[in-house]
Structures are given as C-alpha cells and as structure tokens.
Amino acid sequence: MLTPQEIKDKAFEKVVFGGYDPDLVDDFRGKVFEDYTAMSEENAKLKSKIKVLVDRVEEDRNKFEEYRSAKDSMRTALTNAQKQGTEIVGLLGNLLDKL
C-alpha cells in the first residue's frame, strides 16, 4: 500500500510533446495526497476503535464465564442444602418417633 508521503514525493518525467500538463498533474497529486492522508488517518482511528471494542467483548466474555461458573456453584450449593435439610428433617422425625 502506498503511503501518503510516497504519493506526495512521486515525480514524473516532463516531456516536451504529447505529455500531461505538469501543473494539472501536480494539482491532482496534491488532492490525492490530501484525500489519501485523511483516509489513512481515519483508517488508523477505526482500527484503534475496533481494538477497543474487541478488548471489551473479550472482557465481557470473561465476565460471562465467571457469572456462569458462579451460577453453577450456587446451584450446587442450593441442591446440597436442600438434601441436607431433607436429611435433617428425616433425622428429627426419627428422634421424635423414639421419644
């Protein structure tokens, strides 16, 4: 890919007959340089924004995995608590029957 500086520095041989008007070529080259520079700068900014967004998505993905893991842990703890509660109620019932 050409750089803006390469476009600006490009020189053309001047011919005596049948060539292009040097002033028109220089004017056009100047416009191309300005537009290419603007697009190059915009491209760099957009790449930077994309990187920020990609990083943010990765952070969100990591948080999601943490939440999923926490949810699974809470579900396991709740199931264990329910089982223990059922066991305790059964034991208390047995004790009351013996009394």
ROVEXKE-629218 format. One record per atom (N, C-alpha, C): chain; atom name; x, y, z. Coordinates in steps of 0.001 Angstrom, whole numbers. Layout:
N
> A,CA,X,Y,Z
...
END
This chain:
99
> A,N,848,-1166,0
> A,CA,0,0,0
> A,C,897,1233,0
> A,N,537,2179,-804
> A,CA,1279,3435,-852
> A,C,1046,4228,417
> A,N,2061,4945,813
> A,CA,1889,5855,1941
> A,C,1577,7234,1384
> A,N,963,8090,2201
> A,CA,716,9453,1721
> A,C,2007,10157,1289
> A,N,3086,9908,2016
> A,CA,4354,10550,1680
> A,C,4859,10089,308
> A,N,4687,8806,-17
> A,CA,5121,8303,-1326
> A,C,4338,8972,-2450
> A,N,3052,9201,-2209
> A,CA,2239,9888,-3224
> A,C,2732,11320,-3392
> A,N,3010,11965,-2270
> A,CA,3462,13355,-2323
> A,C,4813,13483,-3014
> A,N,5694,12525,-2773
> A,CA,7054,12599,-3307
> A,C,7188,12087,-4739
> A,N,6152,11449,-5263
> A,CA,6228,10868,-6619
> A,C,6490,11971,-7647
> A,N,7512,11787,-8453
> A,CA,7856,12749,-9502
> A,C,7644,12096,-10861
> A,N,7232,12896,-11831
> A,CA,7015,12417,-13186
> A,C,7993,13127,-14116
> A,N,8440,12370,-15103
> A,CA,9330,12987,-16082
> A,C,8533,13961,-16939
> A,N,9143,15078,-17220
> A,CA,8476,16066,-18053
> A,C,8862,15814,-19507
> A,N,7833,15774,-20332
> A,CA,8088,15568,-21752
> A,C,7754,16848,-22506
> A,N,8379,16998,-23650
> A,CA,8185,18214,-24431
> A,C,6897,18133,-25239
> A,N,6660,16997,-25868
> A,CA,5483,16887,-26724
> A,C,4597,15734,-26265
> A,N,3309,15963,-26255
> A,CA,2349,14908,-26001
> A,C,2235,14461,-24561
> A,N,2834,15197,-23647
> A,CA,2758,14802,-22234
> A,C,1609,15513,-21531
> A,N,1498,15251,-20280
> A,CA,467,15889,-19466
> A,C,962,17241,-18973
> A,N,-4,18111,-18692
> A,CA,328,19431,-18145
> A,C,867,19235,-16729
> A,N,2106,19594,-16469
> A,CA,2707,19381,-15148
> A,C,1914,20025,-14005
> A,N,1330,21191,-14252
> A,CA,560,21849,-13196
> A,C,-687,21047,-12850
> A,N,-1346,20498,-13869
> A,CA,-2539,19684,-13615
> A,C,-2171,18404,-12863
> A,N,-1057,17794,-13245
> A,CA,-600,16578,-12559
> A,C,-278,16904,-11105
> A,N,411,18010,-10870
> A,CA,767,18397,-9502
> A,C,-481,18703,-8672
> A,N,-1456,19385,-9280
> A,CA,-2710,19685,-8567
> A,C,-3438,18398,-8191
> A,N,-3542,17497,-9168
> A,CA,-4235,16235,-8910
> A,C,-3498,15424,-7838
> A,N,-2194,15371,-7965
> A,CA,-1392,14633,-6989
> A,C,-1571,15219,-5588
> A,N,-1676,16518,-5482
> A,CA,-1911,17177,-4192
> A,C,-3253,16775,-3595
> A,N,-4279,16723,-4457
> A,CA,-5606,16314,-3983
> A,C,-5602,14851,-3541
> A,N,-4943,14012,-4333
> A,CA,-4850,12601,-3971
> A,C,-4108,12450,-2654
> A,N,-3046,13194,-2470
> A,CA,-2270,13152,-1234
> A,C,-3142,13524,-37
> A,N,-3899,14622,-163
> A,CA,-4758,15066,943
> A,C,-5817,14021,1278
> A,N,-6490,13517,245
> A,CA,-7539,12514,477
> A,C,-6959,11231,1055
> A,N,-5852,10808,523
> A,CA,-5222,9560,990
> A,C,-4745,9715,2435
> A,N,-4222,10881,2760
> A,CA,-3790,11149,4131
> A,C,-4988,11093,5078
> A,N,-6088,11725,4683
> A,CA,-7294,11726,5519
> A,C,-7815,10297,5704
> A,N,-7849,9525,4622
> A,CA,-8328,8141,4723
> A,C,-7388,7296,5566
> A,N,-6105,7525,5429
> A,CA,-5127,6779,6215
> A,C,-5295,7070,7704
> A,N,-5502,8333,8046
> A,CA,-5716,8712,9449
> A,C,-7019,8127,9975
> A,N,-8071,8210,9168
> A,CA,-9362,7644,9574
> A,C,-9256,6135,9757
> A,N,-8531,5479,8879
> A,CA,-8329,4037,8973
> A,C,-7621,3678,10280
> A,N,-6610,4452,10642
> A,CA,-5883,4206,11893
> A,C,-6809,4385,13099
> A,N,-7651,5423,13072
> A,CA,-8595,5654,14164
> A,C,-9601,4505,14262
> A,N,-10101,4057,13114
> A,CA,-11076,2971,13117
> A,C,-10460,1671,13625
> A,N,-9214,1417,13238
> A,CA,-8534,218,13743
> A,C,-8387,284,15258
> A,N,-8090,1474,15759
> A,CA,-7955,1655,17204
> A,C,-9292,1405,17901
> A,N,-10368,1929,17328
> A,CA,-11701,1721,17902
> A,C,-12086,250,17867
> A,N,-11756,-425,16783
> A,CA,-12063,-1854,16674
> A,C,-11317,-2619,17759
> A,N,-10064,-2269,17984
> A,CA,-9290,-2954,19030
> A,C,-9937,-2759,20389
> A,N,-10387,-1531,20676
> A,CA,-11060,-1258,21949
> A,C,-12308,-2124,22073
> A,N,-13086,-2198,20997
> A,CA,-14316,-2997,21025
> A,C,-14025,-4489,21173
> A,N,-13009,-4971,20488
> A,CA,-12632,-6387,20609
> A,C,-12192,-6684,22040
> A,N,-11412,-5787,22618
> A,CA,-10980,-5973,24013
> A,C,-12174,-5979,24953
> A,N,-13133,-5084,24702
> A,CA,-14323,-5002,25553
> A,C,-15157,-6278,25430
> A,N,-15294,-6800,24224
> A,CA,-16035,-8046,24028
> A,C,-15347,-9185,24775
> A,N,-14040,-9227,24718
> A,CA,-13291,-10279,25417
> A,C,-13493,-10163,26934
> A,N,-13458,-8941,27447
> A,CA,-13700,-8735,28881
> A,C,-15108,-9199,29252
> A,N,-16084,-8829,28424
> A,CA,-17467,-9239,28693
> A,C,-17607,-10762,28634
> A,N,-16921,-11384,27701
> A,CA,-16961,-12845,27588
> A,C,-16388,-13488,28851
> A,N,-15286,-12932,29355
> A,CA,-14691,-13453,30585
> A,C,-15629,-13279,31777
> A,N,-16283,-12104,31859
> A,CA,-17241,-11875,32933
> A,C,-18399,-12861,32834
> A,N,-18869,-13097,31637
> A,CA,-19966,-14035,31432
> A,C,-19585,-15423,31940
> A,N,-18371,-15846,31631
> A,CA,-17916,-17161,32089
> A,C,-17829,-17202,33616
> A,N,-17389,-16096,34215
> A,CA,-17336,-16026,35674
> A,C,-18743,-16140,36264
> A,N,-19702,-15425,35671
> A,CA,-21084,-15480,36149
> A,C,-21655,-16885,35987
> A,N,-21354,-17500,34878
> A,CA,-21849,-18862,34638
> A,C,-21277,-19814,35689
> A,N,-20003,-19685,35973
> A,CA,-19368,-20530,36974
> A,C,-19981,-20284,38352
> A,N,-20213,-19021,38686
> A,CA,-20818,-18682,39979
> A,C,-22234,-19247,40066
> A,N,-22962,-19149,38965
> A,CA,-24323,-19692,38929
> A,C,-24299,-21195,39177
> A,N,-23399,-21892,38532
> A,CA,-23288,-23347,38720
> A,C,-22925,-23682,40161
> A,N,-22016,-22900,40750
> A,CA,-21629,-23129,42144
> A,C,-22808,-22901,43079
> A,N,-23575,-21838,42835
> A,CA,-24741,-21555,43671
> A,C,-25799,-22651,43531
> A,N,-25976,-23129,42315
> A,CA,-26946,-24200,42084
> A,C,-26533,-25457,42852
> A,N,-25259,-25781,42814
> A,CA,-24748,-26955,43538
> A,C,-24932,-26776,45046
> A,N,-24602,-25582,45553
> A,CA,-24753,-25305,46983
> A,C,-26217,-25407,47396
> A,N,-27113,-24883,46592
> A,CA,-28544,-24947,46899
> A,C,-29040,-26391,46912
> A,N,-28609,-27169,45939
> A,CA,-29012,-28583,45892
> A,C,-28500,-29321,47127
> A,N,-27260,-29080,47505
> A,CA,-26696,-29717,48700
> A,C,-27440,-29291,49964
> A,N,-27790,-28018,50055
> A,CA,-28527,-27524,51219
> A,C,-29903,-28174,51300
> A,N,-30543,-28337,50149
> A,CA,-31860,-28989,50138
> A,C,-31748,-30439,50598
> A,N,-30719,-31133,50133
> A,CA,-30515,-32520,50544
> A,C,-30264,-32603,52048
> A,N,-29416,-31720,52555
> A,CA,-29119,-31727,53992
> A,C,-30365,-31389,54803
> A,N,-31144,-30447,54308
> A,CA,-32387,-30093,55004
> A,C,-33330,-31280,55076
> A,N,-33438,-32005,53970
> A,CA,-34288,-33196,53939
> A,C,-33772,-34249,54912
> A,N,-32459,-34431,54939
> A,CA,-31870,-35408,55868
> A,C,-32119,-35016,57320
> A,N,-31967,-33733,57624
> A,CA,-32182,-33259,58988
> A,C,-33636,-33453,59402
> A,N,-34568,-33131,58516
> A,CA,-35986,-33327,58813
> A,C,-36249,-34804,59070
> A,N,-35651,-35692,58296
> A,CA,-35815,-37133,58496
> A,C,-35257,-37575,59839
> A,N,-34075,-37094,60187
> A,CA,-33463,-37436,61467
> A,C,-34303,-36940,62635
> A,N,-34808,-35733,62526
> A,CA,-35658,-35188,63579
> A,C,-36943,-35998,63716
> A,N,-37469,-36419,62600
> A,CA,-38676,-37275,62638
> A,C,-38388,-38582,63357
> A,N,-37246,-39183,63083
> A,CA,-36860,-40441,63745
> A,C,-36691,-40226,65245
> A,N,-36063,-39102,65607
> A,CA,-35884,-38806,67034
> A,C,-37210,-38611,67741
> A,N,-38123,-37911,67100
> A,CA,-39437,-37695,67703
> A,C,-40206,-38990,67846
> A,N,-40027,-39873,66888
> A,CA,-40704,-41185,66983
> A,C,-40171,-41978,68156
> A,N,-38912,-41862,68464
> A,CA,-38296,-42612,69550
> A,C,-38689,-42042,70922
> A,N,-39065,-40788,70948
> A,CA,-39415,-40189,72219
> A,C,-40817,-40539,72527
END
